[in-house]
Amino acid sequence: MSLTDIEAVRLKSSDKSSITREQGVGDGDSTHFKLGHQSILSSPDIEVRINDTVTTAYTMDHANGIVTFTTAPLGQTALVDADQLEFVYYWSVFSDNEVQYFIDEAGGNVTIATARLLLAIAADASKVAQRQSLAGGGGLGAVTIDTSVTARELRATAAALVEMEGQISDTVPAEGLTEPAWTEFQYKQGVDQNIIRNN
C-alpha cells in the first residue's frame, strides 16, 4: 500500500499524530467547546460522547479545535446532573490542509515540501514545542523547552533535504536565529484564554 503525499510528508517530517482524550461538563448555555489542541485530524475523526453515548449532533472546526454542539449540553440543576462530555481525537502540528499547502507550494515534490514544513516548524517556537510534545518530550507542569536547539536541528535537517534534492532555489535560514524558550504553562494559559463561549 502506497502512502498519500500528505502521509509521506508527515512520515518524513515526523509530524506524527497523537491521540488525546479530554473531558468536559455541560453548563446548559455553552455550545462551543475549545479543545486543548488544534490541527485536529479528520482521519480518524474525533469521537464525541455525552454521558458515555457517542453523538453526532455537533460540527467540528478541525483547524481551530472547536466542537460546536447543535444543542447546549445540560448543566447541573436540582433535577438533573450536568452532561458529562468526552472528546477523543488525534492532533498534529500541522493540519492536512496545511501539509497540502506545502506540497502544492513545492510543485508536488514531497521532499521539498517536507523541508519547507520543517523550516516552518523551526520558525515558530510554539510549533517546536508542540512537536516536542508529540514526540514525548512534553510533560506535566511548567516544563521549559529550549526551542532554539530543536529549531537549529530542524533547519539542519531541512538543509540536508534541500541539498539531497538539488533544489538550489530553496534556501535555509542562516544559523544564529533563536527562538524564545517555551513553557507548557504559558501554552496552557494561551489555550485557556482562547476558550470560546456563547453569550
C-alpha positions as CSV (number, residue, x, y, z in Angstrom):
1,M,0.0,0.0,0.0
2,S,1.4,3.3,-1.0
3,L,1.3,6.5,1.1
4,T,-0.5,9.6,0.1
5,D,1.6,12.7,-0.4
6,I,0.3,14.1,2.9
7,E,1.2,10.8,4.7
8,A,4.6,10.8,3.1
9,V,5.4,14.4,4.3
10,R,4.2,13.5,7.8
11,L,6.4,10.4,7.8
12,K,9.5,12.3,6.6
13,S,9.0,15.2,8.9
14,S,7.9,13.1,11.9
15,D,4.8,15.2,12.2
16,K,3.0,12.2,13.5
17,S,-0.4,12.3,15.2
18,S,-1.0,11.9,18.9
19,I,-4.3,10.7,20.4
20,T,-5.8,12.8,23.2
21,R,-8.8,12.2,25.5
22,E,-10.4,15.3,27.1
23,Q,-13.4,15.7,29.3
24,G,-15.8,18.5,30.0
25,V,-19.1,19.3,31.7
26,G,-22.1,20.9,30.2
27,D,-23.4,24.2,31.7
28,G,-26.7,24.4,29.8
29,D,-25.6,27.5,27.9
30,S,-22.4,26.8,26.0
31,T,-22.5,25.1,22.7
32,H,-18.8,25.8,21.8
33,F,-16.1,23.8,23.4
34,K,-12.4,24.6,22.7
35,L,-10.2,21.6,22.8
36,G,-6.7,21.7,24.2
37,H,-5.1,21.3,20.8
38,Q,-5.8,22.5,17.3
39,S,-5.0,21.0,13.9
40,I,-7.3,18.1,14.8
41,L,-7.1,15.4,12.2
42,S,-10.2,14.4,10.2
43,S,-9.0,10.8,9.7
44,P,-9.6,9.2,12.0
45,D,-12.1,11.8,13.0
46,I,-12.9,13.0,16.5
47,E,-15.3,10.9,18.7
48,V,-17.6,12.9,20.9
49,R,-19.6,11.3,23.8
50,I,-22.3,12.8,26.0
51,N,-22.8,10.7,29.1
52,D,-20.9,7.8,27.6
53,T,-23.0,7.8,24.4
54,V,-21.5,8.7,21.1
55,T,-23.2,11.7,19.5
56,T,-23.1,13.2,16.0
57,A,-25.1,16.3,17.0
58,Y,-22.1,18.7,16.6
59,T,-19.9,20.3,14.0
60,M,-16.1,20.3,14.1
61,D,-13.7,23.1,13.3
62,H,-10.6,20.9,12.8
63,A,-8.2,23.8,12.2
64,N,-9.0,25.6,15.4
65,G,-10.0,22.6,17.6
66,I,-13.6,23.8,18.3
67,V,-16.5,21.5,18.8
68,T,-20.0,23.1,18.3
69,F,-22.9,21.2,19.6
70,T,-26.4,21.5,18.0
71,T,-27.9,22.0,21.4
72,A,-26.0,23.1,24.6
73,P,-25.2,20.1,26.8
74,L,-27.2,20.2,30.0
75,G,-25.9,21.9,33.1
76,Q,-26.4,20.9,36.7
77,T,-29.9,21.6,38.2
78,A,-31.8,20.4,41.2
79,L,-33.4,17.8,39.0
80,V,-30.6,16.6,36.7
81,D,-26.9,16.1,36.7
82,A,-24.8,18.1,34.2
83,D,-23.9,16.3,31.0
84,Q,-20.5,14.7,31.0
85,L,-18.6,15.3,27.8
86,E,-15.7,13.3,26.4
87,F,-13.7,14.1,23.3
88,V,-11.2,11.6,21.8
89,Y,-9.2,12.9,18.9
90,Y,-5.9,12.8,17.0
91,W,-3.9,16.0,16.5
92,S,-0.6,17.0,14.9
93,V,1.5,20.1,14.5
94,F,0.0,20.9,11.0
95,S,-3.4,20.2,9.7
96,D,-3.9,18.1,6.5
97,N,-4.7,21.4,4.6
98,E,-1.5,23.0,5.8
99,V,0.6,20.0,4.8
100,Q,-1.2,20.0,1.4
101,Y,-0.2,23.7,1.1
102,F,3.5,22.9,1.5
103,I,3.1,20.1,-1.1
104,D,1.4,22.4,-3.6
105,E,4.0,25.2,-3.0
106,A,6.7,22.7,-3.7
107,G,5.1,21.7,-7.0
108,G,4.2,18.2,-5.7
109,N,7.8,17.4,-4.6
110,V,7.3,15.6,-1.3
111,T,11.0,16.1,-0.2
112,I,11.0,19.8,-0.7
113,A,7.5,20.1,0.9
114,T,9.0,18.3,3.9
115,A,11.9,20.7,4.1
116,R,9.6,23.7,4.0
117,L,7.4,22.2,6.7
118,L,10.4,21.7,8.9
119,L,11.5,25.3,8.3
120,A,8.0,26.5,9.2
121,I,8.2,24.5,12.5
122,A,11.7,25.9,13.2
123,A,10.4,29.5,12.7
124,D,7.6,29.1,15.3
125,A,8.6,28.3,18.9
126,S,5.1,27.1,19.8
127,K,5.2,24.6,16.9
128,V,8.6,23.4,18.0
129,A,7.1,22.8,21.5
130,Q,4.1,21.1,20.0
131,R,6.4,18.8,18.0
132,Q,8.3,18.0,21.2
133,S,5.1,17.1,23.0
134,L,4.1,14.8,20.1
135,A,7.5,13.1,20.4
136,G,7.0,12.5,24.1
137,G,9.2,15.4,25.1
138,G,6.5,17.2,26.9
139,G,5.3,16.6,30.4
140,L,3.1,18.0,33.2
141,G,3.7,21.3,34.8
142,A,5.8,24.2,33.7
143,V,8.4,22.4,31.6
144,T,10.8,24.6,29.7
145,I,12.0,23.5,26.3
146,D,15.0,25.2,24.7
147,T,13.3,25.6,21.3
148,S,16.4,27.2,19.7
149,V,18.3,23.9,19.9
150,T,15.5,22.0,18.3
151,A,14.9,24.7,15.7
152,R,18.6,24.6,14.8
153,E,18.3,20.8,14.3
154,L,15.1,21.2,12.2
155,R,16.9,23.8,9.9
156,A,19.8,21.4,9.5
157,T,17.5,18.6,8.5
158,A,15.7,20.8,6.1
159,A,19.0,21.9,4.6
160,A,20.0,18.3,4.1
161,L,16.8,17.5,2.4
162,V,17.1,20.5,0.0
163,E,20.7,19.6,-0.8
164,M,19.7,16.0,-1.4
165,E,17.0,17.1,-3.8
166,G,19.4,19.6,-5.6
167,Q,17.0,22.5,-5.4
168,I,19.3,25.5,-5.4
169,S,16.3,27.9,-5.4
170,D,15.2,26.7,-1.9
171,T,17.2,28.3,0.8
172,V,17.5,27.7,4.5
173,P,17.8,30.5,7.1
174,A,21.2,31.2,8.5
175,E,22.5,29.9,11.8
176,G,22.2,32.0,14.8
177,L,18.4,32.5,14.6
178,T,17.0,31.9,18.1
179,E,13.5,31.2,19.4
180,P,12.4,32.0,22.9
181,A,12.1,29.2,25.5
182,W,8.6,27.9,25.7
183,T,6.7,26.5,28.7
184,E,3.7,24.3,28.8
185,F,2.3,26.6,31.5
186,Q,2.4,29.6,29.0
187,Y,0.8,27.4,26.3
188,K,-2.0,26.2,28.6
189,Q,-2.6,29.8,29.6
190,G,-2.9,30.8,26.0
191,V,-5.4,27.9,25.3
192,D,-7.5,28.8,28.4
193,Q,-7.6,32.5,27.3
194,N,-8.9,31.5,23.9
195,I,-11.9,29.4,25.2
196,I,-14.9,30.3,23.2
197,R,-18.3,30.6,25.0
198,N,-21.7,31.6,23.8
199,N,-23.0,34.9,25.2
